[in-house]
Amino acid sequence: MPKRTMQGVIVSDKNSKTRVVEVERKMMHPVLKKVIKRTKKYHAHDEENRTKSGDRVWIEETKPISKLKRWVVLKDEVKLS
């Protein structure tokens, strides 16, 4: 089974080797039939501490690393701010 990958923005880099990534998805509201945004935060492992807050990154699902970390940062893209 392939691993899931998602794209998001880093909102916190205060912990060592851990990044909090906010992923936004769009969905259709079941009653109103309008497109609405939903966000969720994931804790991702960044071994080299390369990424900083505000970076757009790809994260990939992996085996559990700690209590909250089940994702790893794959690559970083352009800084948004």
Residue frames as qw, qx, qy, qz and C-alpha x, y, z in Angstrom:
[[0.000, 0.889, 0.458, 0.000, 0.00, 0.00, 0.00],
 [0.422, 0.507, -0.043, 0.750, 1.50, 3.38, -0.96],
 [0.334, -0.407, -0.449, 0.722, 2.32, 5.93, 1.71],
 [0.104, 0.904, 0.409, 0.066, 0.19, 9.05, 1.86],
 [0.433, -0.022, -0.008, 0.901, 1.85, 12.39, 1.05],
 [0.007, -0.896, -0.444, 0.022, 0.46, 15.84, 1.75],
 [0.387, 0.391, -0.024, 0.834, 1.56, 19.40, 1.19],
 [0.372, -0.837, -0.398, 0.049, 1.34, 21.97, 3.96],
 [0.165, 0.780, -0.219, 0.563, 2.88, 24.98, 5.67],
 [0.575, -0.130, -0.604, 0.537, 5.05, 24.78, 8.78],
 [0.293, -0.823, -0.192, -0.447, 3.42, 26.72, 11.61],
 [0.567, -0.772, 0.269, -0.100, 5.83, 25.81, 14.43],
 [0.771, 0.388, -0.426, 0.272, 9.52, 24.89, 14.54],
 [0.339, -0.775, 0.349, -0.404, 10.14, 25.36, 18.26],
 [0.876, -0.327, 0.352, -0.043, 10.91, 21.70, 19.03],
 [0.096, -0.589, 0.734, 0.325, 14.15, 20.05, 17.97],
 [0.027, -0.102, 0.931, 0.350, 13.67, 17.75, 14.95],
 [0.164, 0.532, 0.822, -0.118, 9.89, 18.24, 15.06],
 [0.084, 0.000, -0.237, -0.968, 7.79, 20.48, 12.85],
 [0.353, 0.487, 0.680, -0.420, 4.07, 21.21, 13.10],
 [0.039, -0.003, 0.618, 0.785, 2.65, 21.26, 9.58],
 [0.446, 0.425, 0.443, -0.652, -0.79, 22.68, 8.81],
 [0.145, 0.094, 0.829, 0.532, -2.49, 20.97, 5.86],
 [0.419, 0.353, 0.201, -0.812, -5.48, 22.60, 4.20],
 [0.166, 0.183, 0.899, 0.362, -8.05, 20.69, 2.16],
 [0.394, 0.101, -0.080, -0.910, -11.16, 21.80, 0.35],
 [0.092, 0.230, 0.969, -0.011, -14.43, 19.93, 0.55],
 [0.293, -0.360, -0.462, -0.756, -18.01, 20.36, -0.54],
 [0.318, -0.077, 0.579, -0.747, -20.44, 21.18, 2.26],
 [0.092, 0.205, 0.969, 0.104, -23.08, 18.43, 2.33],
 [0.150, 0.702, 0.640, -0.273, -26.08, 20.77, 2.72],
 [0.085, 0.831, 0.016, -0.549, -24.99, 24.17, 1.40],
 [0.802, 0.435, 0.301, 0.278, -23.07, 22.74, -1.59],
 [0.148, 0.957, -0.237, 0.081, -20.34, 25.34, -1.17],
 [0.775, 0.253, -0.398, 0.421, -16.62, 24.66, -1.15],
 [0.471, -0.857, 0.125, -0.167, -15.25, 25.10, 2.36],
 [0.432, 0.568, -0.620, 0.324, -11.70, 24.86, 3.74],
 [0.854, -0.514, -0.036, -0.065, -10.68, 22.47, 6.49],
 [0.287, 0.701, -0.585, 0.291, -7.26, 22.52, 8.17],
 [0.917, -0.393, -0.068, 0.012, -5.48, 19.97, 10.31],
 [0.024, -0.831, 0.545, -0.111, -2.09, 20.04, 12.02],
 [0.978, 0.028, -0.183, 0.099, 0.38, 17.16, 11.83],
 [0.435, -0.772, 0.442, 0.142, 3.62, 16.65, 13.76],
 [0.860, 0.486, -0.126, 0.091, 6.40, 15.72, 11.32],
 [0.758, -0.465, 0.210, 0.405, 10.00, 14.61, 11.86],
 [0.469, 0.856, -0.162, 0.143, 12.79, 16.75, 10.37],
 [0.898, -0.211, -0.100, 0.372, 16.13, 15.07, 11.11],
 [0.579, 0.172, -0.014, 0.797, 18.46, 17.90, 10.00],
 [0.107, -0.744, -0.362, 0.551, 16.31, 20.82, 11.24],
 [0.347, 0.114, 0.445, 0.818, 16.45, 22.28, 7.70],
 [0.062, -0.633, -0.558, -0.534, 12.98, 23.79, 7.58],
 [0.077, -0.075, -0.392, 0.913, 11.73, 26.91, 9.32],
 [0.231, 0.583, 0.639, -0.445, 8.35, 28.35, 10.15],
 [0.359, 0.699, -0.027, -0.618, 6.51, 29.55, 7.04],
 [0.022, 0.352, -0.816, -0.458, 8.08, 27.02, 4.64],
 [0.844, 0.189, -0.017, -0.502, 5.82, 24.99, 2.36],
 [0.128, -0.417, 0.899, 0.031, 6.79, 21.32, 2.60],
 [0.773, 0.013, -0.509, -0.378, 5.73, 17.82, 1.57],
 [0.420, -0.398, 0.721, -0.381, 5.19, 15.30, 4.36],
 [0.629, 0.122, -0.710, -0.292, 4.95, 11.52, 4.08],
 [0.832, -0.414, 0.081, -0.360, 3.31, 8.97, 6.34],
 [0.418, 0.434, -0.769, 0.215, 5.70, 6.69, 8.22],
 [0.650, -0.333, -0.668, 0.147, 5.79, 4.31, 11.17],
 [0.412, -0.892, -0.146, -0.119, 5.26, 5.93, 14.59],
 [0.491, 0.475, -0.394, 0.615, 8.35, 7.85, 15.74],
 [0.042, 0.055, -0.617, 0.784, 6.90, 9.14, 19.01],
 [0.202, 0.433, 0.745, -0.465, 3.52, 9.68, 20.64],
 [0.376, 0.733, 0.236, -0.516, 2.40, 12.29, 18.10],
 [0.154, 0.638, -0.530, -0.536, 4.85, 11.97, 15.18],
 [0.746, 0.201, 0.634, 0.025, 3.68, 9.70, 12.36],
 [0.571, 0.808, 0.123, 0.075, 4.91, 11.87, 9.47],
 [0.627, -0.332, 0.231, 0.666, 8.32, 12.81, 8.08],
 [0.238, 0.846, -0.075, -0.470, 9.27, 15.96, 6.13],
 [0.844, 0.305, 0.337, 0.285, 10.23, 14.95, 2.58],
 [0.488, 0.211, 0.184, 0.827, 11.38, 18.14, 0.93],
 [0.040, -0.702, -0.310, 0.640, 10.99, 21.86, 1.39],
 [0.437, 0.642, 0.445, 0.447, 9.89, 24.28, -1.29],
 [0.201, 0.536, 0.020, 0.820, 9.63, 28.05, -1.36],
 [0.188, -0.312, -0.586, 0.723, 9.31, 30.20, 1.73],
 [0.039, 0.733, 0.629, 0.256, 5.94, 31.95, 1.80],
 [0.236, -0.923, -0.229, 0.202, 6.67, 34.94, 4.03]]
